[in-house]
Amino acid sequence: MPSPSAPPPAPAPSGTAAAGAGVDRAQRLNDAIRRLRARLRSESGQHATGLTPTQLTVLASVVREGPVTAARLAALDHVSAQSIAQSLAALKAAGLVRTEPDPSDGRKKLTSAAPSAAELIERLLAGRAAFLARAIDEVVRPEERVDVDKAIALLERLARAGLDDEGPA
C-alpha cells in the first residue's frame, strides 16, 4: 500500500500519449546526461588540458587499447576516420601520442600513448570518480543507493542498445 504522503500513481499513458511520454523521458535523460557530463568535465579539470572532449575520448581509447590503428579507433569511438585523423594530429602535436609503422602490415600506422597521456587520463578519471563519490554521498540517501546501482545497470544497457542482442531483462 502506498504511503499517505506519496502521490497516487499516474495512469499508464496509451497510444500517442505513451509515445509522447517516451520522447519526454528520452529528452529529460538526454538533458540530465548532458549536464552531468559538463559537470564532470569541469570537476575533473578537463578544461585546463586545452584538449577537446573528442580529443580526450580518442586519447583515452589509445591509452586503453595500446598500439592501435586509426581505423580501430574510429570503430571504437563511433566516429569518422576524418574525425580520428584530426584528433590524432592534435594529440601528436601535443606530444601525447606517437605513430609507428605496423610491424605486421607496413601500410598501416599504429598509434601509442606517451606516458604523460596515461597519467593525464588517469588524473581526469580519478577527478571524475572523486566528484561522483562526493555527490552521491551528499545527495543520495543510503536507502537510495540501490537505486543508483539500478540506474547504472540501465544506463549501461542503454549505451549498448543496438550493439548486441540483449533485450529487456
Sequence and secondary structure as in RCSB ss.txt:
>XXXX:A:sequence
MPSPSAPPPAPAPSGTAAAGAGVDRAQRLNDAIRRLRARLRSESGQHATGLTPTQLTVLASVVREGPVTAARLAA
LDHVSAQSIAQSLAALKAAGLVRTEPDPSDGRKKLTSAAPSAAELIERLLAGRAAFLARAIDEVVRPEERVDVDK
AIALLERLARAGLDDEGPA
>XXXX:A:secstr
   TTS        THHHHHHHHHHHHHHHHHHHHHHHHHHHHHTGGGG   HHHHHHHHHHHHH SB HHHHHH
HHT  HHHHHHHHHHHHHTTSEEEEEETTEEEEEEEEE HHHHHHHHHHHHHHHHHHHHHHHHHS GGGHHHHHH
HHHHHHHHHHTTTSS    
